Amino acid sequence: MEQHPLTRNEFTRIRLEKLKALQEKGKNPFLHEKFDFTHHSTDIIDKFEELEGTDTKIAGRIMLIRGHGKASFITVQDSEGRIQVYVRQDAIGDEAYEDFVTYDIGDIVGISGNIFKTKKGEISVKASEVVLLSKSLHPLPDKHAGLKDPDLRYRQRYVDLIVNPEVKQAFLIRNKAIKAMRAYLDEQGFIEMDTPILGTIAGGANARPFVTHHNTLDIDMYLRIANELYLKRLIVGGFEKVYEMGRMFRNEGMSIKHNPEYTAMELYWAYADYQDIMRITENIVANMAQVATGSMVVNYQGKVIDFTPPWKRISMIDAVKEYSGIDFNNIDTDEEAVAIAKEKGIELTPATMTRGHIISLMFEEFCEEHLHEPTFVTGHPVEISPLSKRNPKDPRLTNRFEAFANTWEIANAFSELNDPIDQRERFEAQMKQKELGDDEAHEMDEDFLNAIEVGLPPTGGLGIGIDRVIMLLTDSASIRDVIPFPTMKPIGKKDEENQGL
């Protein structure tokens, strides 16, 4: 009868038996609390001439085993890279070698030994002791086939990082870019603050929130969709430059550039306007690119994106005119705008039957796809900008901008509305939009209104979607490639058995 290949569960059973045998001999690997290693793999390789012949201690995961009777070669992977280890029976002892040959790919070991170069010229460590620090109970994916299924890679990022070490590079660049952002803002005199993640009102943006319930207070609460309104309260209280970097939560669709929880940075600058915010925005992003990648010019999916300031600037109405041929400077009424929208095939709802909403819809339909180079789009209609200051030359528009790169919005900013009477009217208009079916319309926030009635100075504000910027800096095709543990739909038990490693 033909023997079937071992299943995953049988592989696990065999490894469990090996573990049990070691434990019965009093060699339980999980009892080791620490291992004091002296070098990473790259330390030894980069400084070989200096370290050759000296003793070392390394630690990592076995990724390759090549046995030759009484001697074996293994490849050990640590956080920096990989290095070869030569293990001889006469060097570590008969009993230790007997245990060693039962070790599997994926096991974590500590190695003591001497640094040398093999006859073939490979820098290696000649082991004098091999300590099993953790037993891997599941086999890693085949070294040739690897872990290719994107869904499985995102679900089991820990395995993805082991077998696809190049994945780590995106997260290292992310770390450098975020550090660069913080360092730049700190140098500019901004103070990092913390604001609530749970609130009784989902404010600061037009988005659908996640709803939860506080048992003690017996009230529904919301995960924040933005931290804007709390940071503005700090400006009211006397801070002049504040920012916060953290997670935001929006109960909306998922795509290659949308994850329900994502990282954003918002800043507020008293006595500044949206023109000042434009300049700091391009400087922040350019500095992130320079520090994290070594250049302000990046390649993204075959396209060159140059973040070097100054960036292109265009008004929303001028963009619509350029790419659709419709000049809204010559369209003054909602009725005219609705007729143009229908002519252009724009889908309307009762909540979007105004000139301002239609300008925004036309921009999304005809313009965004052309905004490849970093570009500031200004002059958003007041209907879609409930927290922005009106443009004094045309009160139908606001002193707001969105920053685009690779056709994506990466930042949103404006001169903040500090007129409490106008703000109340905007909130009331938003509540009417909600009654017309707009689930993303802004809630009425009486405490925030009270705050700006106390007095909000002229202020510029900014929000940057950090994950999208990191995608551009790392040439990542999906936002899931730059979030270590992206949101995933749970899988059933049967799927879990099929997808486990």
MARLOFI-879439 format. One record per residue (C-alpha): residue in three letters; chain; x, y, z. Coordinates in Angstrom, 1 decimal, padded with zeros to 4 digits, always signed. Layout:
BEGIN
ALA	A	X	Y	Z
...
END
This chain:
BEGIN
MET	A	+000.0	+000.0	+000.0
GLU	A	+001.4	+003.4	-001.0
GLN	A	+002.5	+005.5	+001.9
HIS	A	+000.9	+008.9	+002.1
PRO	A	+003.0	+012.0	+002.9
LEU	A	+002.9	+013.0	+006.5
THR	A	+000.2	+015.5	+007.3
ARG	A	+000.8	+018.6	+009.3
ASN	A	-000.7	+017.0	+012.4
GLU	A	+001.7	+014.0	+012.1
PHE	A	+004.6	+016.4	+011.8
THR	A	+003.5	+018.0	+015.0
ARG	A	+003.1	+014.7	+016.7
ILE	A	+006.6	+013.7	+015.8
ARG	A	+008.0	+017.0	+017.1
LEU	A	+006.0	+016.6	+020.3
GLU	A	+007.5	+013.1	+020.8
LYS	A	+011.0	+014.6	+020.4
LEU	A	+010.1	+017.3	+023.0
LYS	A	+008.8	+014.7	+025.4
ALA	A	+011.9	+012.6	+025.0
LEU	A	+014.1	+015.6	+025.9
GLN	A	+011.8	+016.4	+028.9
GLU	A	+012.1	+012.9	+030.2
LYS	A	+015.9	+013.3	+030.1
GLY	A	+015.5	+016.5	+032.2
LYS	A	+016.3	+018.7	+029.2
ASN	A	+013.1	+020.7	+028.9
PRO	A	+014.0	+023.6	+026.5
PHE	A	+011.2	+025.8	+027.8
LEU	A	+012.9	+026.1	+031.3
HIS	A	+015.6	+028.3	+029.8
GLU	A	+014.8	+031.9	+030.9
LYS	A	+017.6	+033.7	+029.0
PHE	A	+020.6	+033.4	+026.8
ASP	A	+023.4	+036.0	+026.9
PHE	A	+024.5	+036.2	+023.3
THR	A	+027.4	+038.5	+022.4
HIS	A	+027.0	+039.0	+018.6
HIS	A	+024.4	+039.1	+015.9
SER	A	+025.1	+037.3	+012.6
THR	A	+025.9	+040.6	+010.8
ASP	A	+028.3	+041.7	+013.5
ILE	A	+030.4	+038.6	+012.9
ILE	A	+030.2	+038.8	+009.1
ASP	A	+030.9	+042.5	+008.9
LYS	A	+033.8	+042.4	+011.4
PHE	A	+035.2	+039.0	+010.5
GLU	A	+038.8	+040.2	+010.1
GLU	A	+038.7	+041.7	+013.6
LEU	A	+036.8	+038.8	+015.2
GLU	A	+038.4	+035.7	+013.4
GLY	A	+039.5	+033.2	+016.0
THR	A	+037.6	+034.7	+018.9
ASP	A	+034.8	+033.2	+020.9
THR	A	+031.2	+034.2	+020.4
LYS	A	+027.7	+033.5	+021.5
ILE	A	+024.8	+033.8	+019.1
ALA	A	+021.1	+032.9	+019.3
GLY	A	+018.5	+032.4	+016.7
ARG	A	+016.3	+030.0	+014.7
ILE	A	+017.5	+027.0	+012.8
MET	A	+016.6	+027.6	+009.1
LEU	A	+018.7	+024.8	+007.4
ILE	A	+020.2	+021.5	+008.5
ARG	A	+022.9	+019.6	+006.6
GLY	A	+024.1	+016.4	+008.4
HIS	A	+027.3	+014.6	+007.7
GLY	A	+027.5	+011.7	+010.2
LYS	A	+029.4	+013.0	+013.2
ALA	A	+029.4	+016.6	+011.9
SER	A	+026.6	+018.9	+010.7
PHE	A	+026.1	+022.3	+009.4
ILE	A	+023.1	+024.5	+010.4
THR	A	+022.1	+027.9	+009.3
VAL	A	+020.9	+030.1	+012.2
GLN	A	+018.7	+033.2	+011.5
ASP	A	+018.6	+036.0	+014.1
SER	A	+017.0	+039.5	+013.9
GLU	A	+019.9	+040.8	+011.7
GLY	A	+020.5	+038.0	+009.2
ARG	A	+021.8	+034.4	+008.9
ILE	A	+025.1	+032.7	+009.7
GLN	A	+026.4	+029.1	+009.3
VAL	A	+027.3	+027.0	+012.3
TYR	A	+029.5	+024.0	+012.2
VAL	A	+028.6	+021.3	+014.8
ARG	A	+030.9	+018.4	+015.5
GLN	A	+030.2	+015.5	+017.8
ASP	A	+033.7	+015.5	+019.3
ALA	A	+033.4	+019.3	+019.9
ILE	A	+030.1	+019.4	+021.8
GLY	A	+030.2	+015.8	+023.3
ASP	A	+028.4	+012.6	+022.4
GLU	A	+025.3	+013.1	+024.5
ALA	A	+024.8	+016.7	+023.4
TYR	A	+025.3	+015.7	+019.7
GLU	A	+022.7	+012.9	+020.2
ASP	A	+020.2	+015.5	+021.3
PHE	A	+021.3	+017.9	+018.6
VAL	A	+020.5	+015.6	+015.7
THR	A	+016.9	+015.5	+016.9
TYR	A	+016.5	+019.3	+016.5
ASP	A	+014.3	+020.5	+013.7
ILE	A	+014.2	+023.5	+011.3
GLY	A	+012.4	+026.2	+013.2
ASP	A	+013.9	+025.4	+016.6
ILE	A	+015.5	+028.2	+018.5
VAL	A	+019.0	+027.6	+019.7
GLY	A	+021.9	+029.3	+021.6
ILE	A	+025.4	+028.7	+020.2
SER	A	+028.7	+029.1	+021.9
GLY	A	+031.7	+028.7	+019.7
ASN	A	+034.7	+030.1	+017.8
ILE	A	+034.5	+032.3	+014.7
PHE	A	+036.3	+030.9	+011.6
LYS	A	+036.1	+030.6	+007.8
THR	A	+035.5	+027.2	+006.1
LYS	A	+037.6	+025.8	+003.3
LYS	A	+035.0	+027.1	+000.9
GLY	A	+035.4	+030.6	+002.3
GLU	A	+032.1	+030.9	+004.3
ILE	A	+032.3	+032.8	+007.5
SER	A	+031.0	+030.5	+010.2
VAL	A	+030.9	+029.6	+013.9
LYS	A	+032.5	+026.3	+015.2
ALA	A	+030.2	+025.3	+018.0
SER	A	+031.5	+024.2	+021.4
GLU	A	+027.9	+024.1	+022.8
VAL	A	+024.4	+024.1	+021.4
VAL	A	+021.5	+024.8	+023.7
LEU	A	+017.9	+024.2	+022.6
LEU	A	+016.0	+027.3	+023.9
SER	A	+012.6	+026.7	+022.3
LYS	A	+011.1	+023.8	+020.4
SER	A	+009.1	+024.6	+017.3
LEU	A	+006.1	+022.3	+017.2
HIS	A	+005.1	+023.2	+013.6
PRO	A	+007.2	+022.9	+010.5
LEU	A	+008.0	+026.1	+008.5
PRO	A	+006.9	+026.3	+004.9
ASP	A	+009.1	+024.6	+002.3
LYS	A	+012.2	+026.7	+001.7
HIS	A	+011.6	+026.7	-002.1
ALA	A	+007.9	+027.3	-002.1
GLY	A	+008.0	+029.7	+000.8
LEU	A	+005.0	+031.4	+002.2
LYS	A	+003.3	+033.1	-000.8
ASP	A	-000.4	+033.2	-000.1
PRO	A	-001.0	+036.9	+000.9
ASP	A	-004.0	+036.0	+003.1
LEU	A	-002.0	+033.5	+005.1
ARG	A	+001.0	+035.8	+005.3
TYR	A	-001.1	+038.6	+006.9
ARG	A	-002.8	+036.2	+009.3
GLN	A	+000.4	+034.6	+010.4
ARG	A	+002.8	+037.5	+010.2
TYR	A	+005.1	+035.8	+012.6
VAL	A	+005.7	+033.0	+010.1
ASP	A	+005.9	+035.5	+007.2
LEU	A	+008.7	+037.4	+009.0
ILE	A	+010.6	+034.1	+009.6
VAL	A	+010.5	+032.7	+006.1
ASN	A	+010.3	+036.1	+004.2
PRO	A	+012.8	+038.2	+006.1
GLU	A	+012.7	+040.9	+003.4
VAL	A	+009.2	+041.7	+004.8
LYS	A	+010.9	+043.2	+007.8
GLN	A	+012.4	+046.0	+005.7
ALA	A	+009.1	+047.7	+005.3
PHE	A	+008.6	+047.8	+009.1
LEU	A	+012.1	+049.1	+009.7
ILE	A	+011.5	+051.9	+007.2
ARG	A	+008.2	+052.6	+008.9
ASN	A	+010.0	+052.9	+012.2
LYS	A	+012.6	+055.3	+010.8
ALA	A	+009.9	+057.4	+009.1
ILE	A	+007.7	+057.8	+012.2
LYS	A	+010.8	+058.7	+014.3
ALA	A	+011.7	+061.3	+011.7
MET	A	+008.2	+062.8	+011.9
ARG	A	+008.3	+063.0	+015.7
ALA	A	+011.9	+064.5	+015.6
TYR	A	+010.9	+067.1	+013.1
LEU	A	+007.8	+068.2	+015.0
ASP	A	+009.7	+068.2	+018.3
GLU	A	+012.3	+070.5	+016.7
GLN	A	+009.6	+072.8	+015.4
GLY	A	+008.3	+073.2	+019.0
PHE	A	+005.2	+071.0	+018.8
ILE	A	+004.3	+069.1	+022.0
GLU	A	+003.0	+065.5	+021.7
MET	A	-000.2	+065.0	+023.6
ASP	A	-002.7	+062.1	+024.3
THR	A	-006.4	+062.4	+023.8
PRO	A	-009.3	+059.9	+024.4
ILE	A	-009.8	+056.9	+022.1
LEU	A	-013.2	+056.3	+023.6
GLY	A	-015.8	+059.1	+023.4
THR	A	-019.5	+059.7	+023.6
ILE	A	-019.4	+061.5	+020.2
ALA	A	-017.6	+060.4	+017.1
GLY	A	-016.3	+063.8	+016.0
GLY	A	-013.5	+065.5	+014.0
ALA	A	-014.3	+063.9	+010.6
ASN	A	-017.1	+062.7	+008.4
ALA	A	-016.9	+058.9	+008.9
ARG	A	-018.8	+055.9	+010.2
PRO	A	-017.6	+055.0	+013.7
PHE	A	-017.3	+051.7	+015.6
VAL	A	-019.8	+051.6	+018.5
THR	A	-019.2	+049.9	+021.8
HIS	A	-020.9	+050.0	+025.2
HIS	A	-019.6	+051.1	+028.6
ASN	A	-021.3	+048.8	+031.1
THR	A	-020.8	+050.9	+034.3
LEU	A	-022.1	+054.1	+032.7
ASP	A	-024.6	+052.1	+030.6
ILE	A	-023.9	+054.3	+027.6
ASP	A	-022.8	+053.7	+024.0
MET	A	-019.4	+055.0	+023.2
TYR	A	-017.4	+055.3	+020.0
LEU	A	-013.8	+054.5	+019.0
ARG	A	-012.4	+057.8	+017.7
ILE	A	-012.5	+058.5	+014.0
ALA	A	-010.2	+061.5	+014.6
ASN	A	-008.6	+063.3	+017.5
GLU	A	-009.2	+066.8	+016.1
LEU	A	-011.7	+068.2	+018.5
TYR	A	-009.8	+067.3	+021.6
LEU	A	-006.5	+068.8	+020.3
LYS	A	-008.4	+072.0	+019.4
ARG	A	-009.6	+072.1	+023.0
LEU	A	-005.9	+072.1	+024.1
ILE	A	-005.3	+075.1	+021.8
VAL	A	-008.3	+076.9	+023.5
GLY	A	-006.6	+076.1	+026.8
GLY	A	-003.4	+077.9	+025.8
PHE	A	-001.1	+075.4	+024.1
GLU	A	+000.1	+076.9	+020.8
LYS	A	+001.6	+073.8	+019.0
VAL	A	+000.3	+070.3	+019.7
TYR	A	+000.3	+067.0	+017.9
GLU	A	-000.8	+063.4	+018.5
MET	A	+000.2	+060.3	+016.6
GLY	A	-002.0	+057.2	+017.1
ARG	A	-004.6	+054.8	+016.0
MET	A	-007.9	+055.9	+014.4
PHE	A	-010.9	+053.7	+013.8
ARG	A	-013.4	+053.9	+010.9
ASN	A	-016.1	+051.4	+010.3
GLU	A	-015.9	+051.6	+006.6
GLY	A	-014.8	+049.6	+003.5
MET	A	-011.5	+047.7	+003.3
SER	A	-009.1	+048.0	+000.3
ILE	A	-005.5	+048.1	-000.6
LYS	A	-005.3	+051.5	+000.9
HIS	A	-008.0	+051.3	+003.7
ASN	A	-007.8	+049.4	+007.0
PRO	A	-010.4	+049.8	+009.7
GLU	A	-007.8	+050.9	+012.2
TYR	A	-004.9	+053.0	+010.9
THR	A	-002.2	+055.3	+012.1
ALA	A	-002.6	+059.1	+011.7
MET	A	-000.8	+062.2	+013.0
GLU	A	-002.8	+065.4	+013.7
LEU	A	-001.3	+068.7	+014.6
TYR	A	-002.7	+072.1	+015.5
TRP	A	-000.8	+075.4	+015.4
ALA	A	-002.2	+078.5	+016.9
TYR	A	-001.9	+081.8	+015.0
ALA	A	-001.1	+079.9	+011.8
ASP	A	-003.2	+079.4	+008.6
TYR	A	-003.5	+076.7	+006.0
GLN	A	-000.7	+078.2	+003.9
ASP	A	+001.7	+077.7	+006.9
ILE	A	+000.3	+074.2	+007.2
MET	A	+001.0	+073.4	+003.6
ARG	A	+004.7	+074.3	+004.1
ILE	A	+005.0	+072.2	+007.2
THR	A	+003.2	+069.3	+005.5
GLU	A	+005.6	+069.1	+002.5
ASN	A	+008.6	+069.4	+004.9
ILE	A	+007.3	+066.7	+007.2
VAL	A	+006.8	+064.2	+004.4
ALA	A	+010.0	+065.1	+002.5
ASN	A	+012.0	+064.7	+005.8
MET	A	+010.3	+061.3	+006.4
ALA	A	+011.4	+060.1	+002.9
GLN	A	+014.9	+061.5	+003.3
VAL	A	+015.6	+060.0	+006.7
ALA	A	+013.9	+056.6	+006.1
THR	A	+015.1	+055.9	+002.5
GLY	A	+018.0	+058.3	+001.9
SER	A	+016.2	+060.4	-000.7
MET	A	+013.2	+062.6	-001.2
VAL	A	+012.6	+060.8	-004.5
VAL	A	+011.0	+057.4	-004.3
ASN	A	+010.0	+054.7	-006.8
TYR	A	+006.5	+053.4	-006.3
GLN	A	+005.3	+050.5	-008.5
GLY	A	+007.4	+051.7	-011.4
LYS	A	+006.5	+055.4	-011.0
VAL	A	+008.8	+058.1	-009.7
ILE	A	+007.4	+060.3	-006.9
ASP	A	+009.4	+063.4	-005.9
PHE	A	+008.5	+064.7	-002.5
THR	A	+011.0	+067.6	-002.7
PRO	A	+009.3	+070.8	-001.7
PRO	A	+007.6	+072.9	-002.9
TRP	A	+004.7	+070.7	-004.1
LYS	A	+002.2	+071.6	-006.9
ARG	A	-000.8	+073.6	-005.8
ILE	A	-004.2	+073.7	-007.6
SER	A	-007.8	+074.6	-006.5
MET	A	-010.5	+072.0	-006.6
ILE	A	-012.6	+074.1	-009.0
ASP	A	-009.6	+074.6	-011.3
ALA	A	-008.8	+070.8	-011.2
VAL	A	-012.5	+070.0	-012.1
LYS	A	-012.3	+072.5	-015.0
GLU	A	-009.0	+071.0	-016.2
TYR	A	-010.0	+067.4	-016.2
SER	A	-013.8	+067.6	-016.8
GLY	A	-014.1	+070.8	-018.8
ILE	A	-016.8	+072.1	-016.4
ASP	A	-016.1	+075.5	-014.8
PHE	A	-018.0	+075.9	-011.6
ASN	A	-017.0	+079.5	-011.4
ASN	A	-019.8	+080.0	-013.9
ILE	A	-022.3	+077.8	-012.1
ASP	A	-024.0	+079.5	-009.1
THR	A	-027.1	+077.5	-008.2
ASP	A	-027.7	+074.0	-007.0
GLU	A	-030.1	+073.4	-009.8
GLU	A	-027.5	+074.2	-012.5
ALA	A	-025.0	+071.9	-010.7
VAL	A	-027.5	+069.0	-010.4
ALA	A	-028.2	+069.3	-014.2
ILE	A	-024.4	+069.2	-015.0
ALA	A	-023.9	+066.3	-012.7
LYS	A	-026.7	+064.2	-014.3
GLU	A	-025.2	+065.1	-017.7
LYS	A	-021.8	+063.8	-016.6
GLY	A	-023.3	+060.6	-015.1
ILE	A	-022.6	+061.5	-011.5
GLU	A	-024.7	+059.5	-009.1
LEU	A	-026.5	+061.7	-006.6
THR	A	-028.4	+061.2	-003.4
PRO	A	-030.8	+063.5	-001.5
ALA	A	-027.8	+064.5	+000.7
THR	A	-025.5	+065.5	-002.2
MET	A	-027.9	+067.7	-004.3
THR	A	-025.9	+070.9	-003.7
ARG	A	-023.4	+072.8	-005.8
GLY	A	-020.7	+072.1	-003.2
HIS	A	-021.3	+068.4	-002.9
ILE	A	-021.3	+068.1	-006.7
ILE	A	-018.0	+069.9	-007.1
SER	A	-016.5	+067.3	-004.7
LEU	A	-018.1	+064.4	-006.5
MET	A	-016.8	+065.7	-009.8
PHE	A	-013.4	+066.1	-008.4
GLU	A	-013.4	+062.5	-007.2
GLU	A	-014.7	+061.2	-010.5
PHE	A	-012.5	+063.2	-012.9
CYS	A	-009.5	+064.5	-011.1
GLU	A	-008.0	+062.3	-008.4
GLU	A	-006.7	+059.7	-010.9
HIS	A	-004.4	+062.4	-012.4
LEU	A	-002.7	+063.5	-009.2
HIS	A	+000.4	+061.4	-009.3
GLU	A	+003.0	+063.9	-008.2
PRO	A	+002.6	+065.4	-004.7
THR	A	-000.1	+068.0	-005.1
PHE	A	-002.1	+070.3	-002.7
VAL	A	-005.7	+070.7	-003.7
THR	A	-007.3	+073.8	-002.2
GLY	A	-010.7	+075.5	-001.9
HIS	A	-013.1	+072.8	-000.8
PRO	A	-016.8	+073.5	-000.7
VAL	A	-018.2	+074.4	+002.8
GLU	A	-020.7	+071.6	+002.6
ILE	A	-018.0	+068.9	+002.9
SER	A	-015.8	+070.9	+005.3
PRO	A	-017.7	+071.4	+008.5
LEU	A	-014.7	+072.4	+010.6
SER	A	-012.9	+074.6	+008.1
LYS	A	-012.8	+078.4	+008.0
ARG	A	-014.6	+080.0	+005.1
ASN	A	-012.7	+081.7	+002.3
PRO	A	-013.4	+085.5	+002.7
LYS	A	-013.4	+086.0	-001.1
ASP	A	-015.9	+083.2	-001.7
PRO	A	-017.8	+082.1	+001.5
ARG	A	-019.1	+079.0	-000.4
LEU	A	-015.5	+077.6	-000.2
THR	A	-013.1	+077.0	+002.7
ASN	A	-009.4	+077.6	+003.3
ARG	A	-008.7	+073.9	+003.2
PHE	A	-006.4	+071.6	+001.3
GLU	A	-005.9	+067.9	+000.7
ALA	A	-002.5	+066.6	-000.2
PHE	A	-002.4	+063.9	-002.9
ALA	A	+000.4	+061.6	-004.1
ASN	A	+000.1	+058.6	-006.4
THR	A	-003.6	+059.7	-006.8
TRP	A	-004.2	+059.0	-003.0
GLU	A	-005.1	+061.5	-000.4
ILE	A	-002.3	+061.4	+002.2
ALA	A	-003.2	+064.6	+004.2
ASN	A	-006.1	+066.9	+005.0
ALA	A	-005.7	+070.3	+006.5
PHE	A	-007.3	+073.7	+006.9
SER	A	-007.5	+077.0	+008.6
GLU	A	-009.7	+075.9	+011.5
LEU	A	-013.2	+077.4	+011.9
ASN	A	-013.1	+079.4	+015.1
ASP	A	-016.4	+081.2	+014.7
PRO	A	-018.7	+079.4	+017.2
ILE	A	-021.9	+080.8	+015.6
ASP	A	-020.9	+079.6	+012.1
GLN	A	-019.7	+076.3	+013.7
ARG	A	-023.1	+075.6	+015.3
GLU	A	-024.8	+076.3	+011.9
ARG	A	-022.4	+073.9	+010.2
PHE	A	-023.1	+071.2	+012.8
GLU	A	-026.9	+071.8	+012.3
ALA	A	-026.5	+071.4	+008.6
GLN	A	-024.6	+068.2	+009.2
MET	A	-027.4	+066.9	+011.3
LYS	A	-029.8	+067.6	+008.5
GLN	A	-027.5	+065.6	+006.2
LYS	A	-027.7	+062.7	+008.7
GLU	A	-031.5	+062.8	+008.6
LEU	A	-031.3	+062.6	+004.8
GLY	A	-029.3	+059.3	+005.1
ASP	A	-025.7	+060.4	+005.4
ASP	A	-024.3	+058.0	+008.0
GLU	A	-020.9	+059.8	+007.9
ALA	A	-022.3	+063.3	+008.7
HIS	A	-020.7	+065.0	+011.7
GLU	A	-022.4	+064.8	+015.1
MET	A	-023.4	+067.8	+017.1
ASP	A	-020.8	+068.4	+019.8
GLU	A	-022.0	+070.8	+022.4
ASP	A	-018.9	+070.7	+024.6
PHE	A	-016.7	+071.5	+021.6
LEU	A	-019.0	+074.4	+020.8
ASN	A	-018.6	+075.6	+024.4
ALA	A	-014.8	+075.4	+024.0
ILE	A	-014.7	+077.6	+021.0
GLU	A	-017.2	+080.0	+022.5
VAL	A	-014.6	+080.4	+025.2
GLY	A	-012.3	+081.4	+022.4
LEU	A	-010.2	+079.5	+019.8
PRO	A	-007.4	+081.6	+018.3
PRO	A	-006.8	+081.5	+014.5
THR	A	-005.4	+078.1	+014.1
GLY	A	-004.1	+075.8	+011.3
GLY	A	-004.6	+072.1	+011.6
LEU	A	-003.3	+069.0	+009.7
GLY	A	-004.0	+065.3	+009.6
ILE	A	-001.6	+062.9	+007.8
GLY	A	-002.4	+059.3	+007.0
ILE	A	+000.9	+057.7	+008.0
ASP	A	+000.2	+054.2	+006.6
ARG	A	-000.3	+055.5	+003.1
VAL	A	+002.9	+057.5	+003.3
ILE	A	+004.8	+054.4	+004.4
MET	A	+003.3	+052.5	+001.5
LEU	A	+004.9	+055.0	-000.9
LEU	A	+008.2	+055.0	+000.9
THR	A	+008.4	+051.2	+000.9
ASP	A	+006.9	+050.5	-002.6
SER	A	+004.2	+048.4	-000.9
ALA	A	+001.2	+047.5	-003.1
SER	A	-001.2	+047.1	-000.1
ILE	A	-001.7	+048.9	+003.2
ARG	A	-001.6	+045.4	+004.8
ASP	A	+002.1	+045.2	+003.8
VAL	A	+003.0	+048.1	+006.2
ILE	A	+000.7	+047.2	+009.1
PRO	A	+002.2	+044.3	+011.1
PHE	A	-001.2	+042.8	+011.9
PRO	A	-003.9	+044.1	+009.6
THR	A	-007.6	+043.5	+010.2
MET	A	-008.7	+040.1	+008.8
LYS	A	-012.0	+038.2	+008.7
PRO	A	-011.9	+035.4	+011.2
ILE	A	-011.6	+031.9	+009.8
GLY	A	-013.5	+028.8	+010.9
LYS	A	-012.0	+025.8	+012.6
LYS	A	-011.8	+023.8	+009.3
ASP	A	-010.1	+026.7	+007.6
GLU	A	-007.7	+027.0	+010.5
GLU	A	-006.7	+023.4	+010.2
ASN	A	-006.1	+023.8	+006.4
GLN	A	-004.1	+027.1	+006.8
GLY	A	-002.1	+026.3	+009.9
LEU	A	+001.7	+025.9	+009.6
END
